[in-house]
Amino acid sequence: MQEVLTRLRVCRSRLGVAPEDPAALRAMDDAAYTLCVLMCRPTVHEAVLAAEARLARPAQ
């Protein structure tokens, strides 16, 4: 989960530099979709919040 969240953030940075880059757009879509599926959330925003909350919890 941490890896996908990091990948999503890297993609956002890439899109900030080159918003029309087709490869960056595909990578962002892939990372966003993967995080939504992993977190069982319908939106990227909700998935990011859920992932951050889960990662903030102590390991059991």
N, C-alpha and C positions, 0 to 999 in steps of 0.2 A: 504494500500500500504506500509506504514512504517513497518507493521508487517511482510509482505512477504520479504521485503528488509532485515530486521533484521534476519529473518529465513535463508535467503540465505547466509548471512555473517557468521552466526553460523555454517551452514553446511560446508562452506569453511574451517572454523577453524577445525571442526571435521575431515575433509578429510586430512588436513595438519598433523594431529596426527596419523590418521589411514586410509591411502589412499585406502586400500583394503577392508574396512568394508562395507559389502553389505547394511546394514541399512543406513549408512551415504551416500552412493552413491544414494540410492533410495530417501532419503530425499533431497539431492541436486538436483536431477533431478526434483522432484516434485516442489520444491521452484523455480527453474529456469523456468520451464514450466509455473507455475502460474504467475510469474512476467512478462514473455513474453506476455501471454494472457492479463493480466491487462493493460499492457502498449501498446498493439498492435504493438509489435516489433518482428522481426524475430530472433534476437540473444539476448543472455543474456547480452552481453556487451551493446548493444543499449538499452535494457530494463532498465538496471541499471542506465545508463546515463539519460534516460527519467524520471525515478522515482526520482532520485536525483534532477533533474531540477524542477520537479513539487513540490517536498517537500520544495525546497528552496524559492519558490514563496510565498509571503504573502497570508494568507487566505482571501477570499473575502466574 
